[in-house]
Amino acid sequence: MLDTDFRRTYFLFMSSEPIPPVSVQTEKDVRIVEFTNNKILDEGNIEEIRLTLNALIDEVDQPKMLLDFSNVDHLSSAALGMLINCNNRVKQKNGQLRLSNIKDQILEVFKITKLNRLLHILPTRQEALASFV
């Protein structure tokens, strides 16, 4: 029989496993990246996302990628820079990048910085998926 303190410590240890900052799915030939954290602020988190996105971009000759922001409430300027770099890498490979489900307060930042003109933003995941050619 396990002692109660040990079980509690084991549970806390097991439940404190870090959640990856993104989950990745594939629908047809589109890689769907859903952010799992509601805040993309931390440099380490942003770097992990950048590495994941770069690996997905490098998988194929003409990547098709959809970034789903449905869980995201806050985004740092470093995260914006990472998105610009991601867009540039996708374009260099003649790929397509879409963003969807961006909440109003974040969309306002995209408009102020004019990133809404650079990035292809659609209201829903379904609309974004339908926009790929």
Residue pairs with C-beta under 8 A, 6 or more apart in sequence:
2 10
19 36
19 37
20 36
20 48
20 52
21 35
21 36
21 37
21 40
21 45
21 48
21 49
21 52
22 33
22 34
22 35
22 36
22 49
22 52
23 33
23 34
23 36
24 31
24 32
24 33
24 34
24 52
24 56
25 31
25 32
25 34
26 32
27 129
29 60
29 64
29 132
30 64
30 65
30 66
30 129
30 132
31 56
31 59
31 63
31 64
31 65
31 66
32 65
32 66
32 68
32 125
32 129
33 52
33 53
33 56
33 65
33 66
33 67
33 68
34 68
34 70
34 71
35 49
35 67
35 68
35 69
35 71
35 72
36 71
37 45
37 71
37 72
38 71
38 72
38 73
38 74
39 72
39 73
39 74
39 75
40 46
40 49
40 72
40 74
40 75
40 76
40 79
41 74
41 75
41 76
41 79
43 78
46 76
46 78
46 79
46 82
49 79
49 82
50 82
50 85
50 86
53 65
53 82
53 86
54 86
54 89
56 63
56 65
57 63
57 65
57 86
57 89
57 90
57 93
57 95
60 95
61 93
61 94
62 93
62 94
62 95
62 96
63 90
63 93
63 95
63 96
63 97
64 95
64 96
64 132
65 86
65 90
65 95
65 96
65 97
65 98
66 97
66 98
66 99
66 100
66 125
66 128
66 129
66 132
67 83
67 86
67 97
67 98
67 99
67 100
68 100
68 101
68 125
68 128
69 99
69 100
69 101
69 102
69 103
69 106
70 100
70 101
70 125
72 102
72 103
72 106
73 103
73 105
73 106
74 106
75 106
75 109
80 109
80 113
80 115
83 99
83 115
83 119
84 115
84 118
86 97
87 97
87 118
87 119
90 96
90 97
91 97
96 120
96 132
96 133
97 119
97 120
98 120
98 121
98 122
98 128
98 129
98 131
98 132
99 119
99 120
99 121
99 122
99 128
100 121
100 122
100 123
100 124
100 125
100 127
100 128
101 123
101 124
101 125
102 110
102 121
107 116
107 121
109 115
110 116
110 119
110 121
120 131
122 128
122 131
